[in-house]
Amino acid sequence: MFKEIEIESTLELPYKLIDIQDDNEQFILYFKSFDKNQTDYSIKTKGITGKFEIKYECCGIDSQFEIDITIGNLYYFYIELENSYECLPGSEPIAVLNNYGETLNQTNMTFRFDKLGHFIVSGYFKNKNNMYKSGIIFDIEVDTVFIYDILRSLKRFFDELRRIQGHSNFF
C-alpha cells in the first residue's frame, strides 16, 4: 500500500514553541516528536501529526509531561495570538489554546493582554501519561516582550511543517 516514511526536519526536537517565565516560574511548550506510521500519502492529505509536551517549574514544583493537543489546535492558537498581538493598543484581546471536543478539559491555556503592555497566561494541563488523573494549573504575568519570540518560534514551526507537507492545511 503506502510506504511509511521517516520525517526529516530542520527543527531540532524537542522544539521549544512557547517559553515564558517570571522571577519564580517558567512554562515551556515543546513539540516533542513526529508521530510514527505516517506515510507520504497521509502527510499530503491529512497533514503531519506529532506529540506535544509541557514543562513547568515553580517554587519546588518541577513537572514535565505529554499533553493532548494537535497541530490544528496549535495553529488556531498561533493565528489568535498573532491577531491579538496586532490589535493591542486600546484593547484587551485574548488567545486560547485548547484541545478539541469535550474531553475532560485536558488542555487550556489563555493569553490575556492588558492595556499596560503585559499579558497573563492562565493554563491547566492534565498529564496524558497518567491517563489525565493529575496535572498543573498556573497563572503567570509577564511583559509582552516574550510574545515576539513566541510568534517567531511558531512561525518557524509552521513554515517547516508547510515545507514537509507541501501545503498549509493544518486543521
N, C-alpha and C positions, 0 to 999 in steps of 0.2 A: 504494500500500500504506500504510505508516505514515510519517508525516512526521518527518524529523529535527528535533530541537529544540536550541536554544541554552540551556544550563542557566544560570539566573540564581540567583546565590547571594549571601548576605550575607557570606560569607567572602572576605577579601582573599587572592588567590592570588599566589604560593605561600603556603600556610597552614602555619605552624610548629606541628607536632604535639608534638614532643619536642625539648627543648633542655636539655642537661646539660653542665656544664663544671667543671673544677677550675682550678688555677693555670696548668697547662701545656697543657691540651687542651679542645676543645669538639666535641660531636657534636650535630647537628641533623637531625631527620627532618621533611621537608616533604611536604604534599600539593601536588603541582605544578600539576596541571590535570585537568579532567574529560576523559574520552575523547571523541573525535568520533564521529559517526554514531549517537548514542544517540537513541532515539525515546521518545515518551511511553509507548508500549506496553512497550518493553524496560525502561524505568525502573520501571514499575509491576509488571512480572512478575519481572524478574531483579535489579533494583537498579542503582544508579549504579556506573560504573567510572571509574577515573582512573589517573593516573601519580604515582609517589612518587619522591622524590629525597632523598639524604643529603648532608650537608656535614660534613667532618671536618677539623679543624685541630690540629696538634701539632708542636712543635719543627721548624718549617720545612716541614712537610707541609701542603698546602692542597688538598684534593680535594673535588669535588662532582660527583655523577653519579646517573643514574636507576637504581633498583633494582627487583627483581622481588618485589612483594607485591601483595595485593589488599585491597579494603575488608574482606572477610571475615577475612583474616589479621590485619589491624589490630584488628578488632572482638573477635576471640578474645583477643588480647593485652590490649586495654583491660579486658575482664572479668577476666582473670587478674591484671592489675596492681591493679585495684580490690580484688579479693578478697585478694591478698597483702598489700596495704597495711592492710586492715582487720584482719588477723589477726597483725599484727606482734609484739605482746608475747609473749615467751617462745618464739618460733618462728623459723625461718629459711626463709620461703617464697620461691618464685621465680615469675617471669612470663617467658614466652618468646614472641618474635615470630619467625616464620619463614615461608617460602613453602611452598605445598602441594607434596606429592609428592617424588619423588626427583630433583630437578632440579639435580644437582651442588652441593647445599648453597649455593646462591647467596646466601641471606639467613638470618641467625640472630643474634638479639640476646637476651640473657638478663639480667634484673634479679634479682640475688640480694640479699636483705636479711639483715642480721645483727642480733644482739641489742643492739648498741650504738647503733642509730639511723643506721646507714649502709647504703648499698647499692652493690653493684659491678655495673657494666654491662659485660658482655663481648659483643663482637659481631664478626661478619665479614660483609662485604658485597662482592659482586662487581659490577663495572661492566656494566650492561646495554648501554650504548652501545658497549662494546668486546667484545661477544659473550662476556662473562663471563671474559675472559682475565686481567684484573687486578682488584684490589680492595684493601680495607683490613681489618686485624684490630686490635682495640684492647681495652683494659680501662681503665675509669675508676672510681675510688672516690669517691663524693660523699655528702653528707649527705641525709637523706630530705626536707629542706625542698623539694627540687625536685619531689618526687612530687605534691604538691598542685597545682602549676602544670601538670604533665603531665596529670593526671587532669582538671583543669578544661578544658584545651585539647582533649583527646579527647572529653569530654562535649559541648562546644560543637560540635565537628565532627560527631559522630553525631546531635545534635539537629537540625543543619542538614540533614543527609542525610535524616533522618526526615521533615522538613518537605517537602523536594523530592520524595522518593519517594512520600510518602503512606502509608508503612508502615516498620516497623523490622526487616525481614528483610535482614540484611547478609551472610548466608552465601552 
